């Protein structure tokens, strides 16, 4: 087993008689400890940058900004952000990494299971063992967590039931224990039905006095849900029909968002004119003509804003979201000049954008235009360009000396022994470690 309190083996110091290769090894160990301490500074800055949403300049997340700006792989960027956030809640692990005692590999693994209650014990283990030991412990720890969670979930699932019986007076009594997701669906349906009944009750409240008590209204709501399900045959229509979003918008609002007019969802919820313009960029369209009193005079046939052939050509040309640094595959087509303003539904007036960036262009003030060379130009709301390739970072002439200066200014002193594990060569007693640390 690994003994966390074991006195570390002394590290031979660089001195007379040491070979150049040995001295090179010691310098590697020292520089590695410096890099770990500097990585702590990097993670701290990432956490602060994420907390103030400094990445929110058209990017979907801090990880996407890191991927674009620093060249990190997106998966590695997500891990950096995750570890940075976790360290904000783990003061002891954070301080150990700041001093260069823990490598990023160890911290990355520990933050998957560490809490404020167990970080002290896990820190001792990490100081004693190698990165491989830490990874092994964390994998076993998470496996035990998953088994416990699975057992809990299986027990909870097995305990579900629904009971119904008729009371002495003929009333039906229901009692149920449901899965969390099933229960949430039932409660949501009851809330919707209850709201319908409440609205109807308000219309006749003057005639009915104080109205129906809440408990009785909920019972009525359950009946309404059952009747509605039976009336609809439980599931009529396709998935696309159930998921469609219907927007009612006046033509003058689509042409000019500053004009007065209707822009709302089918349930009456008001949405901005730009939201309607975004939704109508790439959607099915039905034109209804109304008279001055709002009565429907004519309903046109449903058409696609973008014909299928053009959509296929657009997808073949752009392949993914064209916003700098994105590249998401699931996209919507955006009209550079909106069709309501006379823009053509042609390839040179269309561009693929993911939903996040389509919203940024319509509702958040970002702009897309053609540059003089025919390429697309992306602009922030204040008019500054968003480059497709970020500018190169500044590198000092002597980065190692600059790193050493940074650590000294932060009060961190490292050498070749700083991150040296206390492992004395024995095998890892995983059962002892898991049982011992999880019971603390």
Secondary structure, DSSP 8 states (H G I E B T S, - for coil): ---TTS---------TT--HHHHHHHHHHHHHHHHHHHHHHHHHHHHHHHHTTTTTTT-SSHHHHHHHHH---HHHHHHHHHHHHHHTT-HHHHHHHHTT-S-HHHHHHHTTT--TTTHHHHHHHHHHS-HHHHHHHHHHHHHHHHHHHHHHHHHHHHT-EEEEEE-TTS-EEEEEE--HHHHHHHHHHHHHHHHHHHHHHHHTHHHHTT---HHHHHHHHHHHHHHHHHHTTS--S-HHHHH---EEE-HHHHH-TTS---EEETTS-B--HHHHHHHHHTSEE--EEE-TTS-EEEE---EESS-HHHHHHHHHHH-S--STT---SS-EEEESS-GGGT---SGGGEEEE-HHHHHHHHHS--EEEE-TTS-EEEE-TTS-B--SS-------TTHHHHHHHHHHHTT----TTTT-----S----HHHHHHHHHH-
